[in-house]
Amino acid sequence: MATTTTDDQETTETFSFLKTEVHLRSVASLVLSVSYALLAALAAHFMALSSQAGVPGLQLLFVMQLAELLCVLVVLPCFRPRLTAEDTLQGMILFLSAVIDNLGTILTFMSYIYVVPGLAVGVIQGLIPFSTTCVGYIFLKEHVGVIDSCCILCSVAGVVLVVVGMVMSAASSTHVQWLTVAILLPFAAAFFEGPNNVITRFLIDVQGVSILTDTFYTQLLGTALLLPGTFIFETPRWTMSAPTIAYVIGLCLCDFFSVLSLKLVLKLEKAGVAAVFMTLVIPFTILLDYLFQSHVHGPMELGGITLVVLGTAVVGGHSWWGHRQEMRRNDLLETMNFDKST
């Protein structure tokens, strides 16, 4: 009898510990996601302000990548992560991740030059679930459920409304020639950002690659590619005013810490769950559009962004709930010495 009571107490304590662990993991993910959203929104506006001050876009990206590479090099001796791949496959995936990450970063930040950051972020975040689903179906033969499909269509409809709003506002402006580029850049960025999140999570969580290692290779490749690109396609401007220098420094710092926050979220959560947390960047960017750019969005654009947030939030919430249940089940089975596959 005493043995049974002791076993019941141990089981209760195990359940309580697992529940607390899951809650702490969720809180950490939420805090990191809010940090990412705020920093990413600030980085978007610092990019726009620096460009408006006359600094070429590729030069800004080169300075940003170089500064982040130097930051990684400074902290590498402290943490001493493994910098070499374990095998050829991991090395190829690291290289692929660096290429896709840099392409997504270039397209994303260049879109902030051609369109208000809030709209660019809305389009990109609205298309990330769709692009991720397409990649998953093509390469992994993954299928999504009815709820996820409806919510993804809701996000796509929101993106269409945002684009229609952009067309309507551009029709009466002097920047009609920028419209095609302003629409295509966020679309292209979304189709790189979505798969990149999946690959990054695979490297960090499944392969056990250090976040610093992944960041090091990404910034190294980006710096090497952007340096010649800056001189080939643009005329660099190295003389800047004090406010412009402050914008560039803010861009480098905000992007560096937002990237680290995002990769920590991807280490804790699945890519689908991280996608909903990433939508927190939309309201922050919309608010900063008004504070930094004095831009007020029209009803069509705000309606589209609302659909994007709603669709992505439901997809992420559904994925988050399933992930939480799976974590509890696996942790419980592991504690009770059962095979997870049974």
CORCOR-V126190 format. One record per pair of residues at least 24 apart in sequence whose ideal C-beta (glycine too) atoms are under 7 Angstrom apart, sorted by sequence separation. I is the first residue (numbers start at 1). J is the second residue. D is the distance in Angstrom with one decimal. If there is no record, write none. Layout:
# CORCOR-V126190
i: <I/I>
j: <J/J>
d: <D/D>
This chain:
# CORCOR-V126190
i: <130/129/130/282/282/126/126/279/126/127/126/279/279/123/276/275/276/123/276/277/122/276/275/276/119/272/273/215/272/276/61/273/119/272/273/61/211/214/270/273/115/211/57/211/270/269/57/211/131/135/204/127/131/135/47/51/124/128/132/204/205/123/127/131/132/135/200/204/48/114/123/131/47/48/124/128/201/120/124/128/132/200/114/115/123/44/114/48/124/197/201/201/114/45/44/198/111/197/110/111/44/197/107/111/197/107/108/107/104/107/108/104/103/104/100/104/100/101/100/97/100/97/96/97/93/97/94/93/94/102/90/97/101/105/98/102/98/102/99/94/98/102/82/81/169/83/81/82/81/168/79/83/165/165/76/164/165/75/132/161/162/165/72/161/162/72/161/162/72/159/129/158/161/72/128/158/158/158/159/69/157/158/68/69/155/125/154/155/158/65/69/125/125/154/155/65/66/125/154/155/65/152/121/122/151/62/65/121/151/152/62/121/151/61/62/118/148/58/62/117/118/148/58/59/118/147/58/117/116/58/59/58/59/116/56/59/56/116/118/56/56/55/119/122/126/54/122/125/129/68/55/63/67/71/122/126/129/64/68/125/60/64/68/55/63/53/60/64/50/53/50/49/50/46/50/46/47/46/42/43/46/43/42/43/39/43/39/40/39/36/39/36/35/36/32/36/32/33/32/29/29/28/29/41/40/44/25/37/41/45/49/33/37/41/34/38/33/37/41/45/29/22/22/22/18/18/18/14>
j: <155/155/156/308/309/155/156/309/158/159/159/312/313/159/312/312/313/162/315/316/162/316/316/317/162/315/316/259/316/320/106/319/166/319/320/109/260/263/319/323/166/263/110/264/323/323/113/267/190/194/263/187/191/195/109/113/186/190/194/266/267/186/190/194/195/198/263/267/112/178/187/195/112/113/189/193/266/186/190/194/198/266/181/182/190/112/182/117/193/266/270/271/185/117/117/271/185/271/185/186/121/274/185/189/275/188/189/189/189/192/193/192/192/193/192/196/195/196/196/196/199/199/199/200/199/203/203/203/209/218/207/214/218/222/217/221/218/222/221/217/221/225/210/210/298/213/212/213/213/300/212/216/298/300/212/300/301/212/271/300/301/304/212/303/304/215/304/305/216/304/275/304/307/219/275/305/306/307/308/219/307/308/219/220/307/278/307/308/311/219/223/279/281/310/311/222/223/282/311/312/223/311/281/282/311/223/226/282/314/315/226/285/315/226/227/285/315/226/230/285/286/318/229/230/289/318/230/289/289/233/234/234/236/293/234/237/235/295/297/236/237/237/301/304/308/237/305/308/312/252/240/248/252/256/308/312/315/251/255/312/248/252/256/244/252/244/251/255/244/247/247/247/248/247/251/250/251/251/250/251/254/254/254/255/254/258/257/258/258/258/261/261/261/262/261/265/264/265/265/265/268/268/269/281/281/285/268/280/284/288/292/277/281/285/280/284/280/284/288/292/277/324/327/328/328/331/332/335>
d: <6.8/5.9/5.7/6.9/5.8/4.4/6.8/5.4/5.3/5.8/4.1/4.7/6.3/5.3/5.6/6.3/5.5/5.7/6.6/6.9/5.3/1.9/5.6/6.4/5.8/6.9/5.7/6.6/6.4/6.8/6.0/5.1/6.3/3.9/4.7/5.9/6.8/6.9/6.4/5.5/6.9/4.7/5.3/6.8/5.4/6.9/5.2/6.9/5.3/6.6/6.2/6.6/4.5/4.6/5.1/4.6/5.0/5.4/3.8/6.0/5.6/3.9/3.5/3.7/6.7/6.9/6.3/4.8/4.8/5.2/6.8/6.8/4.7/6.7/5.2/5.6/4.4/4.8/4.7/4.3/6.2/5.4/5.2/4.1/6.9/5.1/4.2/5.6/6.3/6.3/6.9/4.9/6.1/5.6/3.9/4.7/3.8/4.6/5.7/4.7/6.4/6.2/5.6/5.9/7.0/5.0/4.3/3.8/5.7/6.4/6.7/3.5/4.9/4.5/5.4/5.2/6.2/5.2/4.6/6.9/6.5/4.8/6.6/6.1/6.7/5.9/6.7/6.2/7.0/6.5/5.8/6.5/4.7/6.9/4.7/5.9/4.6/4.4/6.9/5.5/4.4/6.6/6.6/3.3/6.3/5.6/4.8/6.5/4.9/6.5/5.9/6.7/5.4/3.5/6.3/5.9/3.7/6.8/6.7/5.7/5.4/6.3/6.0/5.5/3.7/5.5/3.0/6.3/4.9/6.6/5.8/4.4/6.6/6.1/5.7/6.5/7.0/3.0/6.4/3.9/5.6/3.7/4.8/6.0/6.7/6.2/5.5/5.0/6.4/5.2/5.3/5.2/6.9/6.2/3.5/4.0/5.0/5.9/3.3/5.4/4.6/6.5/5.7/5.6/4.3/6.8/5.9/5.6/4.4/6.4/3.9/4.6/4.3/5.4/5.8/4.5/5.3/6.0/4.9/5.2/4.3/6.4/5.3/4.9/4.1/5.6/4.8/6.4/5.5/6.1/6.1/5.2/4.8/6.3/3.9/6.9/6.9/5.3/6.6/6.4/6.5/5.6/6.2/6.8/3.7/6.1/4.3/6.2/5.9/6.6/6.7/6.1/4.0/5.7/5.4/6.9/5.5/5.7/6.9/6.4/6.7/5.1/4.6/6.4/6.8/4.2/6.6/5.7/6.2/6.6/4.3/4.7/5.5/4.9/6.1/4.4/5.6/3.9/6.6/5.6/6.3/3.9/4.5/4.3/4.5/6.0/5.3/4.3/3.7/5.1/6.6/3.9/4.7/4.9/4.8/6.6/5.1/5.6/5.0/5.6/4.9/6.3/5.3/5.4/4.8/5.8/5.9/3.7/3.8/5.0/6.6/3.4/4.1/4.2/6.1/5.5/5.8/5.2/5.4/4.6/6.6/6.1/5.9/6.1/6.2/4.9/6.2/5.4>
